[in-house]
Amino acid sequence: MNKEILKLTAETMMAKPKGLLAMDESSPTCAKRFAALNIPETEENRRRYRELIVTTPNLADYISGAILFDETFHQKMSTGQLFRDYLKSINILPGIKVDAGAKDFSNHPNEKITEGLDGLRERLANYESLGAKFCKWRGVITIGDQIPSESCIISNCNALARYASLCQENNLVPIVEPEVLINGNHSIEVCDKITRATLKCLFEQLTAINIYYPGVILKPSMVISGDKNEKRADYQTVAEMTIKCLKDNCPDDLGGIAFLSGGQSNDEATNHLNIMNADNKIPWRVTFSYARAIQQSALNKWYGEDSNQSAAQDILAERARLCSASSTGNL
């Protein structure tokens, strides 16, 4: 582990006024989004769509790093240049999603455990040799009847810690993503309770395994009402409760925090983040690591048609600009 490299990479990822672009949707997830728009789900269309994203004019003004799916990391653009090399050429750090997805957690109905630790050390060494600068691993915590269980939280947080240790061994900054899902009719108070329990467990596991915190980025979900709750908390309440939860549970020397959008609308994702950044007593850089909140409107416009590319890129650039502004409290 080279702490200087890890710290410098994390600082670059968290540089104002930028955030991270999550374009690491798996092929099945991409297929669902294409199917909703009747776009044929092929490797070539996935390449075309992701090329539209990275070639958006002025993208590097708002984005410091892009999380790629394995397919994209090894894929060439229409010019013959590798995606990862193109990103570096425009000063966007290339990163890679390295987990193998959330699977059913044995003997725990309706809960998930993320897999992918087997062979991870060797995969990380290869990604680093090919130019990756950071990685991402997502754990999934579901709120429901009698869940999440303590064993689900502990198991997912332990996997996140083991992944983070292997990343730092290879001088790759780990993004640790303990997502408390928005799905459900639960209150914001229930979300707060579960998020606190998850973060407490996560940092216990990270500390136990000697993680270097200035070289770690936390990618949390916000403390927010369930998407089916009829009396959802307002923007101010979400922002205030989220920041308090983070202050109570995260170490001050953490490399930074980059939120996932997690099913929020575009306006929710930007307004919540903007209000949080009005708090000038936050000890870390608090920014975004959004996927749908930046890309979905552009995908809807593109519709798989080359003739729509420029208009789609205009939409994507504007979404990235708004997210960037919200990351400094200047929306």
C-alpha positions as semicolon CSV with decimal commas, in nm:
position;residue;x (nm);y (nm);z (nm)
1;M;0,000;0,000;0,000
2;N;0,129;0,343;-0,099
3;K;-0,064;0,590;0,116
4;E;0,054;0,890;-0,086
5;I;-0,089;0,743;-0,408
6;L;-0,418;0,654;-0,240
7;K;-0,456;0,997;-0,081
8;L;-0,374;1,180;-0,404
9;T;-0,619;0,969;-0,604
10;A;-0,897;1,027;-0,351
11;E;-0,828;1,401;-0,351
12;T;-0,848;1,405;-0,732
13;M;-1,177;1,215;-0,723
14;M;-1,318;1,462;-0,470
15;A;-1,188;1,781;-0,635
16;K;-1,437;2,069;-0,642
17;P;-1,669;2,126;-0,821
18;K;-1,675;1,772;-0,957
19;G;-1,828;1,436;-0,878
20;L;-1,826;1,080;-1,006
21;L;-2,021;0,938;-1,297
22;A;-2,153;0,586;-1,235
23;M;-2,177;0,425;-1,578
24;D;-2,115;0,072;-1,454
25;E;-2,458;-0,079;-1,514
26;S;-2,428;-0,453;-1,573
27;S;-2,540;-0,592;-1,906
28;P;-2,873;-0,719;-1,760
29;T;-2,943;-0,378;-1,601
30;C;-2,856;-0,201;-1,926
31;A;-3,085;-0,444;-2,109
32;K;-3,380;-0,344;-1,887
33;R;-3,323;0,025;-1,954
34;F;-3,292;-0,033;-2,328
35;A;-3,599;-0,257;-2,334
36;A;-3,812;0,018;-2,177
37;L;-3,728;0,232;-2,483
38;N;-3,735;-0,050;-2,740
39;I;-3,362;-0,011;-2,806
40;P;-3,214;-0,344;-2,923
41;E;-2,998;-0,483;-2,643
42;T;-2,665;-0,561;-2,807
43;E;-2,301;-0,512;-2,715
44;E;-2,269;-0,263;-3,000
45;N;-2,558;-0,051;-2,870
46;R;-2,410;-0,056;-2,521
47;R;-2,083;0,066;-2,670
48;R;-2,258;0,339;-2,870
49;Y;-2,449;0,459;-2,565
50;R;-2,141;0,470;-2,343
51;E;-1,945;0,647;-2,614
52;L;-2,220;0,909;-2,628
53;I;-2,174;0,960;-2,254
54;V;-1,796;0,997;-2,241
55;T;-1,772;1,217;-2,551
56;T;-2,024;1,468;-2,415
57;P;-1,861;1,813;-2,457
58;N;-1,714;1,964;-2,138
59;L;-1,790;1,652;-1,934
60;A;-1,457;1,682;-1,749
61;D;-1,565;2,020;-1,613
62;Y;-1,812;1,837;-1,390
63;I;-1,682;1,479;-1,362
64;S;-1,357;1,370;-1,196
65;G;-1,392;0,995;-1,239
66;A;-1,609;0,742;-1,422
67;I;-1,700;0,400;-1,283
68;L;-1,696;0,149;-1,568
69;F;-1,838;-0,199;-1,613
70;D;-1,580;-0,464;-1,706
71;E;-1,706;-0,477;-2,064
72;T;-1,654;-0,102;-2,110
73;F;-1,315;-0,103;-1,936
74;H;-1,181;-0,341;-2,203
75;Q;-1,385;-0,201;-2,493
76;K;-1,275;0,024;-2,778
77;M;-1,463;0,329;-2,900
78;S;-1,553;0,382;-3,265
79;T;-1,217;0,556;-3,309
80;G;-1,031;0,243;-3,198
81;Q;-0,923;0,403;-2,869
82;L;-0,994;0,220;-2,546
83;F;-1,258;0,384;-2,326
84;R;-1,018;0,388;-2,031
85;D;-0,750;0,562;-2,235
86;Y;-0,992;0,819;-2,374
87;L;-1,110;0,906;-2,024
88;K;-0,753;0,960;-1,909
89;S;-0,692;1,185;-2,211
90;I;-0,972;1,420;-2,097
91;N;-0,860;1,412;-1,731
92;I;-1,130;1,181;-1,601
93;L;-0,998;0,898;-1,386
94;P;-1,110;0,551;-1,500
95;G;-1,254;0,327;-1,229
96;I;-1,403;-0,020;-1,232
97;K;-1,693;-0,202;-1,063
98;V;-1,545;-0,524;-0,927
99;D;-1,824;-0,700;-0,734
100;A;-2,013;-0,989;-0,893
101;G;-2,356;-0,861;-0,795
102;A;-2,600;-0,905;-0,510
103;K;-2,723;-1,264;-0,473
104;D;-2,983;-1,423;-0,245
105;F;-2,844;-1,448;0,109
106;S;-2,867;-1,812;0,217
107;N;-3,126;-1,881;0,489
108;H;-3,226;-1,513;0,494
109;P;-3,540;-1,461;0,282
110;N;-3,563;-1,131;0,091
111;E;-3,203;-1,034;0,176
112;K;-2,896;-1,007;-0,045
113;I;-2,524;-1,068;-0,010
114;T;-2,273;-0,933;-0,261
115;E;-2,033;-1,187;-0,412
116;G;-1,703;-1,150;-0,594
117;L;-1,420;-1,187;-0,343
118;D;-1,287;-1,507;-0,497
119;G;-0,994;-1,421;-0,724
120;L;-1,033;-1,049;-0,651
121;R;-0,666;-0,992;-0,558
122;E;-0,555;-1,109;-0,904
123;R;-0,827;-0,915;-1,085
124;L;-0,735;-0,595;-0,901
125;A;-0,368;-0,633;-0,988
126;N;-0,466;-0,667;-1,353
127;Y;-0,700;-0,368;-1,348
128;E;-0,431;-0,154;-1,183
129;S;-0,175;-0,258;-1,445
130;L;-0,421;-0,150;-1,717
131;G;-0,469;0,197;-1,569
132;A;-0,761;0,176;-1,326
133;K;-0,731;0,425;-1,040
134;F;-1,023;0,324;-0,819
135;C;-1,284;0,053;-0,774
136;K;-1,641;0,011;-0,651
137;W;-1,823;-0,258;-0,454
138;R;-2,193;-0,235;-0,365
139;G;-2,362;-0,398;-0,069
140;V;-2,743;-0,404;-0,057
141;I;-2,947;-0,356;0,260
142;T;-3,324;-0,400;0,224
143;I;-3,576;-0,250;0,468
144;G;-3,883;-0,467;0,515
145;D;-4,076;-0,685;0,756
146;Q;-3,822;-0,798;1,019
147;I;-3,531;-0,707;0,792
148;P;-3,252;-0,620;0,759
149;S;-3,112;-0,885;0,989
150;E;-2,796;-0,819;1,185
151;S;-2,626;-1,102;0,999
152;C;-2,703;-0,942;0,663
153;I;-2,554;-0,609;0,770
154;I;-2,244;-0,774;0,922
155;S;-2,185;-1,004;0,624
156;N;-2,212;-0,724;0,367
157;C;-1,995;-0,486;0,570
158;N;-1,730;-0,754;0,620
159;A;-1,720;-0,814;0,245
160;L;-1,687;-0,438;0,183
161;A;-1,394;-0,424;0,425
162;R;-1,215;-0,722;0,271
163;Y;-1,264;-0,572;-0,076
164;A;-1,133;-0,234;0,045
165;S;-0,821;-0,392;0,191
166;L;-0,742;-0,573;-0,134
167;C;-0,794;-0,249;-0,329
168;Q;-0,553;-0,055;-0,109
169;E;-0,299;-0,336;-0,134
170;N;-0,299;-0,262;-0,509
171;N;-0,298;0,121;-0,467
172;L;-0,657;0,145;-0,590
173;V;-0,895;0,371;-0,399
174;P;-1,197;0,168;-0,286
175;I;-1,543;0,317;-0,315
176;V;-1,744;0,140;-0,045
177;E;-2,116;0,145;-0,122
178;P;-2,350;0,022;0,153
179;E;-2,682;0,099;-0,015
180;V;-2,988;0,106;0,207
181;L;-3,259;0,066;-0,055
182;I;-3,527;0,332;-0,098
183;N;-3,788;0,070;-0,194
184;G;-4,076;0,044;0,052
185;N;-4,320;0,244;0,259
186;H;-4,091;0,294;0,559
187;S;-4,049;0,631;0,730
188;I;-3,736;0,844;0,724
189;E;-3,688;0,759;1,092
190;V;-3,668;0,387;1,009
191;C;-3,422;0,461;0,728
192;D;-3,212;0,665;0,971
193;K;-3,202;0,379;1,222
194;I;-3,096;0,122;0,960
195;T;-2,843;0,355;0,797
196;R;-2,683;0,427;1,134
197;A;-2,658;0,056;1,215
198;T;-2,507;-0,013;0,873
199;L;-2,248;0,266;0,890
200;K;-2,153;0,176;1,248
201;C;-2,090;-0,183;1,143
202;L;-1,909;-0,080;0,824
203;F;-1,656;0,141;1,000
204;E;-1,602;-0,119;1,272
205;Q;-1,514;-0,368;0,999
206;L;-1,294;-0,122;0,811
207;T;-1,107;-0,024;1,127
208;A;-1,056;-0,387;1,228
209;I;-0,887;-0,459;0,897
210;N;-0,658;-0,152;0,915
211;I;-0,806;0,047;0,627
212;Y;-0,637;0,378;0,548
213;Y;-0,932;0,619;0,563
214;P;-0,790;0,913;0,360
215;G;-0,773;0,663;0,071
216;V;-1,139;0,556;0,092
217;I;-1,452;0,708;-0,063
218;L;-1,789;0,629;0,097
219;K;-2,082;0,599;-0,146
220;P;-2,388;0,597;0,080
221;S;-2,757;0,629;0,018
222;M;-2,929;0,928;0,172
223;V;-3,145;0,906;0,482
224;I;-3,480;0,926;0,306
225;S;-3,839;0,804;0,325
226;G;-3,934;0,491;0,137
227;D;-4,048;0,559;-0,219
228;K;-4,398;0,426;-0,140
229;N;-4,444;0,630;0,178
230;E;-4,740;0,865;0,137
231;K;-4,589;1,129;0,369
232;R;-4,231;1,150;0,250
233;A;-3,992;1,385;0,428
234;D;-3,913;1,716;0,258
235;Y;-3,578;1,823;0,109
236;Q;-3,459;2,006;0,421
237;T;-3,534;1,714;0,654
238;V;-3,360;1,462;0,429
239;A;-3,051;1,683;0,402
240;E;-3,031;1,756;0,774
241;M;-3,089;1,399;0,889
242;T;-2,843;1,261;0,634
243;I;-2,562;1,495;0,738
244;K;-2,625;1,429;1,108
245;C;-2,617;1,055;1,046
246;L;-2,287;1,084;0,860
247;K;-2,129;1,313;1,119
248;D;-2,226;1,071;1,394
249;N;-2,083;0,765;1,219
250;C;-1,803;0,854;0,974
251;P;-1,440;0,927;1,066
252;D;-1,326;1,284;0,999
253;D;-1,025;1,168;0,795
254;L;-1,237;0,981;0,540
255;G;-1,125;1,059;0,185
256;G;-1,469;1,184;0,085
257;I;-1,837;1,105;0,041
258;A;-2,010;1,064;-0,296
259;F;-2,381;0,985;-0,276
260;L;-2,568;0,742;-0,494
261;S;-2,900;0,870;-0,627
262;G;-3,073;0,544;-0,541
263;G;-3,407;0,585;-0,716
264;Q;-3,452;0,955;-0,640
265;S;-3,588;1,185;-0,908
266;N;-3,345;1,425;-1,076
267;D;-3,472;1,717;-0,867
268;E;-3,452;1,520;-0,543
269;A;-3,094;1,410;-0,612
270;T;-2,971;1,763;-0,679
271;N;-3,178;1,953;-0,422
272;H;-3,088;1,722;-0,135
273;L;-2,717;1,747;-0,217
274;N;-2,734;2,123;-0,261
275;I;-2,888;2,177;0,083
276;M;-2,629;1,949;0,245
277;N;-2,348;2,157;0,100
278;A;-2,491;2,471;0,254
279;D;-2,353;2,327;0,581
280;N;-2,001;2,467;0,599
281;K;-1,908;2,252;0,899
282;I;-1,893;1,922;0,709
283;P;-1,548;1,765;0,764
284;W;-1,531;1,596;0,423
285;R;-1,601;1,677;0,061
286;V;-1,962;1,571;-0,005
287;T;-2,045;1,520;-0,372
288;F;-2,225;1,281;-0,608
289;S;-2,172;0,946;-0,773
290;Y;-2,487;0,937;-0,981
291;A;-2,602;0,714;-1,265
292;R;-2,968;0,763;-1,353
293;A;-2,978;1,118;-1,212
294;I;-2,727;1,217;-1,481
295;Q;-2,791;0,969;-1,763
296;Q;-3,156;0,868;-1,778
297;S;-3,297;1,183;-1,940
298;A;-3,022;1,166;-2,203
299;L;-3,094;0,799;-2,270
300;N;-3,463;0,880;-2,315
301;K;-3,372;1,143;-2,574
302;W;-3,113;0,932;-2,757
303;Y;-3,349;0,640;-2,811
304;G;-3,075;0,449;-2,993
305;E;-3,072;0,696;-3,283
306;D;-2,750;0,865;-3,400
307;S;-2,952;1,167;-3,511
308;N;-3,043;1,231;-3,148
309;Q;-2,689;1,211;-3,013
310;S;-2,613;1,583;-2,996
311;A;-2,943;1,666;-2,824
312;A;-2,892;1,379;-2,579
313;Q;-2,542;1,502;-2,498
314;D;-2,678;1,852;-2,432
315;I;-2,919;1,704;-2,178
316;L;-2,646;1,495;-2,015
317;A;-2,412;1,793;-1,991
318;E;-2,683;2,001;-1,826
319;R;-2,760;1,726;-1,574
320;A;-2,388;1,696;-1,494
321;R;-2,364;2,075;-1,456
322;L;-2,656;2,083;-1,213
323;C;-2,510;1,800;-1,007
324;S;-2,176;1,981;-1,000
325;A;-2,343;2,301;-0,881
326;S;-2,528;2,114;-0,607
327;S;-2,199;1,961;-0,487
328;T;-2,083;2,309;-0,386
329;G;-2,418;2,442;-0,263
330;N;-2,453;2,671;-0,564
331;L;-2,752;2,518;-0,741
